[in-house]
């Protein structure tokens, strides 16, 4: 694959119809940093997390209602048939997923947009959990997009404080056993106490990675430090509700005392105790290795080259976790430009396809349905680990058949397009003779376009 095609497809999201082919692929990628808009119009129009928290609180018994609704949905043949007051939240999810797609279709900074998607999957939340349904979009738009070119530590703190993550991983329910409220409730026989979900995923998925030397004691100690990090505006009791919808620190549920994580002691300091632990985790060599490996896997193949991992790891540590510096090292490294092609997941393929034919926007409901049909519903990976980032997960025969069906539908709506000329622009220096031959033998422009959209060049990046 030629460098220009790699820049547009492996690093970017595919060439938009009418967009100029970059003359200097590496410079084209790096110049996007200065032009990136973290809040384009499509995304700015979506209700923010504060509005979603208010929606959650709209019912007087919000948490109980959600538990009852989730239980009801388990026993109904139509899991999408939400009852009041959840339909409005579902509509906001649909609108948010549509805004994400439309921002990707129109962006002039596709490399940075791809990085937004990468980090959103790294810090995955899932709308499988009903309480997260309306918060998945604001989570990506508020915690990921503004920090994608900044420091990893800032992104980590923003992610951990966001209502979407706090509710998804049950941190808002975590109470220090020896906190003011914990002591009071234990006397009444209430068993609600410490929840370790967020702490475990921070160590295992977000920072250090699995099998990197942390222990169960480290998970518990981080969970204790995180107590008090909660979501304002939800509790029924005014004294627990906080100043407004969104993150706030509630000292009454914070576990008092000093903490020890990875052998380092953290003095009692309320909210700042967990923040200081997060900053140290962000600077840890194991975190540098974990993040470097994931980036290398995404941009340089399912078996990431050790030399590229080492280069990215070194840049991360020397720059203090400056993500823009790591991306520059990625672009300037030789390995991503020579790595074998990687099979596109449904999100990548759909965005590249729609950009190629010039679709400027997709109706929100049709958008949500399309990605569900293709097997990758937006913000629904099913677990905090996110969607798998290796080719075998997306290259099965059933998945390929679905893409062929969608390719035929798109081609049917664009019968006048010249697929042969389009192919040369989409994949300069990378179009195979076999694909040229197939396109030349097509019986109609519509068939040629369908064949191009399902060609190996379009299916891989």
N, C-alpha and C positions, 0 to 999 in steps of 0.2 A: 504494500500500500504506500503510495507517495506521501511525502510530508504534508502537502496541502490538504489532501483528503483526510489524513490522520488528524490534522489540526481541526478540521471542520466536524469530523465524525467521532473520533476517539476522545478528543478533548472537549469538543463542542457538542451541539445537539443536532447537527445536520444543517446544511445550507438552506436558507430561506429562498423561496422563489423571488427573483429580482435582486437578490443580494450579490454584491461583487465577490468574486473568488479572491481570497487574500493573496497578495504577492509575496509577503514574507510571513510564513505561518507562525513562527515563534514570536515575532514582534506583534502580530495580530492578537495572539493570545494574551500576552503581557499587557498590551495597551488597554485591554478591557478593564483592568483594575481601576483606572481613572474614570471610566465611563459608567461603571456599574451603578444602578439605581436600586437601593434596597427596598424601596416602597413605590413601585410603579402603580399606575392608576387602577389596574385590575385588582391589585392587592389592597390598596388603600381603601377601596369601597367595601371591604369585608368587615363585619363587626369584630371588634377587638376582644381580648380576653376579659376585660372588665365587663363588657356587655354580656358575655357568656356566663360569667359568674352571677350576674344579676338574674339571668334567665334561670340558672340553677336554683337560685334562692326564691324564685317567683312563687313556688309552692311552699306553703308554711312548713310542710314536712318533707323538704326536698330529698334528704338522704334516704328516708324511709320509702318515699315514692319511687326513687330510683331502684332500690332493692326489689320492691314489688314489681316494677315494670320489667326489670331484667329477668326475674323469675317467670313472669308471664310470657315473655318472649321465648323462653326455653320450650314452652309447651304449645306454641302456635305454629302452624305450617308456614306462616308468612312473617319472617323475622323483621321485615321492614314496615309492618303495619303498626307503627307507633301510635299510642293514644296521647291525648292531651295530658300535660303541656309539652310533650316531647317532639311533636311534629315541627314546631318552629326551630328547635335545635337541629333536627335533621335537615331542614331547609338550609340552615346556616352552614352545615357541613357540605352540602351539595354545592352551595354558592362558593365556599372556600376552595373546594377541590377544583371547581371550574376556573376560579381566579388563578390558581397555581398553573393549570394547563395553559390558559391564555397568556399568562406572563411568559411561559416558556416558548410559546409559539411566536411571540412578537419581539422577544429580547434581542438586542444587538450585542449583548455580552454573554453568549451561550456557554463559554467556559466557566464563568463565575456562577451562572445559573446551574450548571451541572454540579458544581461544588456545593451549592445550597442543597441540592437533592442528596448528595453524598452525606453531608453532615446531618440532614434530617433523618436519614436512614440509620446513621450511626447512633444518634440519640432518639431512637424510635419510640413513639407513642402509638397506640392502636385504638381505633374506634370500635374494636370488638368490645371494649369496655364502655358501657353506655355513658358513664359520667364524663368520658373524654370526647364524646361525639362532637360537641360544639367547640372544643378547645384545640383540636388537632391543627386546624388551619392557623389560628392565632399563635400557637406554639411555634410553628415553622416561621411565620411571618415576623414574630417579635423576638424570639430567642436565637434563631439561626441566621436569618437574612441580615440583620444589622451587624453581625459579628463575623461573617464569613471571610472577610479580609483583615480581621483584627487578630487578637491573641486568642489562643485556645483557652487560656484561663478565664478570660472574660466570657467566652461562649459557655464554658462549663458552669460558671456561676449563674449566668442568665438562664441556662437550661434547668438547673437544679432549683432555682427560685420560681420558675414559671408555674402558674396554676395547672397547666396541662400535664406537666411531669409530676407535680406534687399530688395530684388526684389520681393519675394513672397508676403510680406505684405506691399509693396508699400512705404517702408521707403525711398528708393532712390529718390522718387518723392516729398518728404515732404520738404516744404520750409517755414521757419519762416516768418510770414507776415511782421515783422518789421526788418528782416535781410537786408543786403545790396542789395541782388538780389531781395528779396521779395518786398522791397519798390520800386525798379526800375521797376519791372514788373507790379506792381499794378497801377503805373502811366500810363502804356501803355494799361490798361484794361485787363491784363491777370489775370484770376481767379485762377490760380494754386497756392495752398498754403499749409497749414498744413494738414498732413494726420495722423490720429490717429490709424490706424490699428495695427501697431506693438506695440504701447504703450498699447492698450487695451488687446491684447493677452498676453503680458508680465505679466500684472496684473492678468488677468482672468485665463489663462491656464498655463503659465510658472512658476509663483511664488506663489502669495497669494491664488489663487483659487476664485471661485465665492462666492458672499455673505460673504465677509470677511471684510467689512467696508470701502473699498476704494470707492471714489465717481467719478462722471464724471469730476470734477475739477482735481482730481489726474491723470486721463487718459490724459486730455488736457495738464497738466503741464509736465508730462513725455514725451508726444509727442513733446512739445516745446523743452525740454532738448535734445531730440534725434535728432533734426534737425541738419544737418551737417554730420551726420553719413550716408555715401553714398558709392557708388561703383565707383571706379576710372576706367578710360578707356572706358567709354560708351558715355559721352557727346560729342557733335560735337565741341563745343567751347573749344579750348585748355586750357583756364584759368579755366574751370570747369572739366577738364578731370582727373586731379590728376597726380601723379608721375608714375602710372602704373595700370595694371588690378588688382582689389581687393579692400578691404576696404580702405577708407581714409576719413579724416575729412575735410569738406569744410566750412570754417568759413563764407564765403559769403552767405550761406543759413541758418546759425545757428541763431535761435531766441535769441537776446541778453537779458540779465537781469537775476535776481535771480529767482529761482523756489521754490515752496513749494509742497511737495508730502508727504501724510500721516502725515501732521502737522509738518514736518521737513523742515527747510529752507536750500537751497543749493545755495551758492554764485555763481555768474557768473564765469565760468572757462573754457568755450569752450568745447572741447571734453570731458574733465574729469568730467563735471557736470553730464552727463547721466551715466557715469561709476560709480560715487559715489552713485547715486540712485540705480543702479543695485546691487551693493555690499550690500547696506542696505536692499534691497528687498530679497536678498539671505539669509540674516541673520534673517529675520523676523520670529517670531513664527508661523504666519499663513502659511508661506512657508514651514516650517518644518512639520506642520500638513498636508498640502496638499500633499507633496511628500511622507510622511510616509503612508498616506492613499492609494495612488496609488501603491506604492510598496507592501503594505500588500494585496491589492486586486489582484495584479498580482501573488503573491506567496502563498497566503493563502485563496483564494476563493472570490467569487463575493460579499459576505458580510464580509468585512475584520474584524477580531477580534479587538475590542477596546484595548485589552491589548497589542497586537502586534503594533498597531498604536502608542500607548503611548510610548512603548519601543523604536521604531524607531525614533519618534519625539524627545525624550529625548537625544538619541545618536547623532542625527543630531545637536541639539543645543549645547550640551556639547563639541562636536568635532569641532565646527565651520564649519559645513557643509562638513566634510570629508566623501566622499561617501564610501570609503573602510571601514571605521569604521561602517557606517550604514549597509553595506552588511554583515559584521561580526556579528553584532547584529541580523540581519535577519537569518543567518545560525544557530546561537546559540540559537535562540528563539525556544520554543517548538511548537508554533502554526502552522508554515508552514508544520511541519512534521506530523501533525494530522488533517489538514484541509481536507474537502471533495475534490474529484477530480474535476478539472476544464476542460471544453471542450476546446480542442486545436483549435486555429484559423487555417486557411489554411496554413499560413507560418509555424507555429510550426509543424503541422502535416506532411507537405511535407518534411521539413528538417529532422524530426525524421525518416520518412519512407526511405528516400534516404540514410541517414547515416546507417540505419539498414541493407540495402542490399549492402552497400559498394560502392555506386556511388561516385567517387572522384570529378567529375565535370559534369556540365550540359551545353550543348551548349547555348549560350546567347539568341538567338532568341526563342528557345524552352522553355527556362526558363521563359522569359517574357510572352509567350503565356500561359504556364501552370498556372501561378498564376492568370492571368486574367480569365482563365476558372474556377478556383476554387473560384473566387469572392473576391480576395484580391491582386489586382495588386500592385507591389512593388512601394512604394513612391507615392501612389495615393489614400490617404484616403478620399479625397473630401472636407476636411475642416481643418483648423488649429488645431482642437481638436484631430486629429488623429483617428486611428481605435478604436472602442469600445473594452473594455477589460473585457467583461462579457460573460458567456457561451451562453445565449439565442441568442446573435447576430450571432452565428456561428453554432448552432445546429439544424437548420431547415431541413426538409426532402429533399429539393432540394440540399442543400449543402452536405448532407450525400450521396445522390445519386451520385453527382459528385465525391466524394472521392472514392466511391466504383468503379466507372469507372476507375479512375486513379490507384487504387490498383490492379485492374485486368490487366491493361496495364503493370505495373511494374512487377507483378508476371509473366506475359507472357514473359518478357525479362530475367527472372531469373529462368528457369524451374528446375534447379538442386538443389536449396536451400532446406535445411531441416528446414521447418518452425517450427516444434515441438521443435527441439533443440534451434533454434533461440529465440523462445518465452521465454524459461526458462532463457536465458542470458539477454534478453531485460528487463524482468520484474521479477527479482529475489525476491522471497517472496511476489509477488503481482499478480501472474497469477491465475486467477479464475479456479475452476474445470469445469465450463461451457465452458470456452474457450478451455481448454485442451480437453474436450470431442468433441467439434466442430472440432478442428484440427485433432484429431484422426480419425474422421469419414470422412475426406476429401477424394475424389476419386483420387486425384493426388497431387504431390508436388506443382504444379502450383496453384491448387485450395486451398491447405492448406496455401500457402503464401498469396494469395489474401484475404483469410479469416482472417489471422493474421493481415494484414495491415489495415483491416477495423474492427478489434475487439475493444471492449470497452477500453481495456488497451491502445491501440494505439491511439484511438480517444480522450482520456483524459490524463491529466498529474497531 
